[in-house]
Amino acid sequence: MSILYFALTTLVTFFCMEGITWLTHKFVMHGFLWYLHEDHHQPRYQGVFEKNDAFFVIFAIPSISLFYFGVTPELNFLFFIGLGILCYGIAYFLIHDVLIHQRFKWFKNTKNKYLVGLRKAHKIHHKHLGKEYGECFGMLYVPKKYFSM
């Protein structure tokens, strides 16, 4: 198989992860696993970790598994699906934990219109302290209205 096929597989997986993230956030994190996600919606926890961080481990398992099965017995498309998931996980960390929640102070003073819109949409998501009435469950896709607020 060609490198173009593998690159396309990684890219398509990355973009499909936005839909998977939206569904998982709305129906799993705000559903039956709310007890892990709830502390993320409360006023800022002072520790290094919150229970919500368990989702990084949970979501890494499919990627790690796909890496393993993607090299057994030889390199195949499963590896590149795992790579797309990993790339999305890195983007999620940088956008969600670094830019939005500023757990690390790397992009503190951004004026980029897209990144400001992302922050506004996420603030709207967090205005609800409970699991009901949520909105803006995705991460990279932001409805147009948040750019004009």
N, C-alpha and C positions, 0 to 999 in steps of 0.2 A: 504494500500500500504506500501511497505517496505521502510526502511530508505535508502537502496541501490538504489532503484528506484528514490527517491527524490535527493540523492546525484548525481546520474548520470544525472538527468534532469538539475541540477545546473551546472555541469561540461560541458555538451554538449552546454547549452545555453551560457556559458562563451566563449567557443571556436567559436561558431557561431557568436558571437558579433564581432569578427575580420572581417569577411566578410561583415557584416552589416555596420560596421564602415567604411570600405573601400568604399563601395557603397555610403554611406551617405556623406562621405567626398568629394568624386569625383563629384557626381551628384547633391548634395544638397548644401553643403557648398561652393563648387567651381561652383555652378550653380545658381539657383534662390534665394538662401539665401547668396550670396556672400557679400552683403552689411553688414551682421553681421560678416562675417569671414574675411573680407578684412583687418581690422586693425591688425589682427594677423600676416599678411604677411608684415607689414610695419616695419621700424626700431622701436626698442623697445619703446613702449608707457610708459610714466613715472608714470601713475596712478596705483592704486591698481587693477582695473578691466579694461577689454576691452570689446567691444561689443560681441566679440567671446565667452565670458563667458556665454552668454545667452544660448548657446548650452548645458551647464551642466543642466540647468533647463529644457530645451526642452527634453533632453534625459532621465531625471529623471521621467518624467510624466508616460511613459509606465511601468517603474519599480514600482512606487508607486501604480499605478492602479492594476497591477498584484498582489502586496501584498494584497491590499484590497479584490480583488475578489478571492484570494487564501486562504482566511480564512472565506469566506462567502459561505455557512453556516458552513462549517468545513474546516479544512486544506486540501488543494488539490495541484495538480502539478503546478497550476498557481503561487502559492507563490514561488516555487522553480525556476521557470523561472524568476520571478522578482528578486530573490536572485542572480541568475547568471548574470543578467544585472547589478545589484548593484556591484557585485564583479568585473566585467569588468570595471565599472565606477571608482571604487577605484584604480584598476590597471592603468587605463588610466590617472587618476590624478597624481599618483606617477611617472609614466613613462614620461608623456608629460609635465606636469607643474613643477614637482620637478626635475626630472633627466635631461630632454632635455632643457627646457627653464629656469630652475633654478630660478623660481619665489620664491622658498624657497631653502635655501642653505643646504640641508640635505645630498645629495649624490654628492658633488662637485668634489671630486677627485677619482672617480671610475676608475679602470683599468680593470674591467670585460670585456672580449672580446665581449660578446653579447650586453651589455649595451653601449659599445663604438660604435658597429655597428649600434645600434638603433639611437644613436646621429648623426652618419654620414648620415644615410638614411634621417633623418628628416632635416638635414642641406641642403641636395640636394633638398628636397621638398620646402624649404623656399628660395632657390636661385632665384625663380621666384616670383616677387612682385605682379604680376597679377594673374588672375584665370586661364589663359591658360597655356599650356605646363607643367602642374604639373606631378609629379611622386611620388612614395612612399606614397600612401594615407592611408595605414594601420597604425597599431600602434605596435603590438607585433610581427608580422611576418616581417622579414627583408630579402630581397633577399641576397643570398650568396655573391654577389660581394662587398657588403658594409663591409664585415668582412676582406677583403683582401686589401682594399684601404689604 
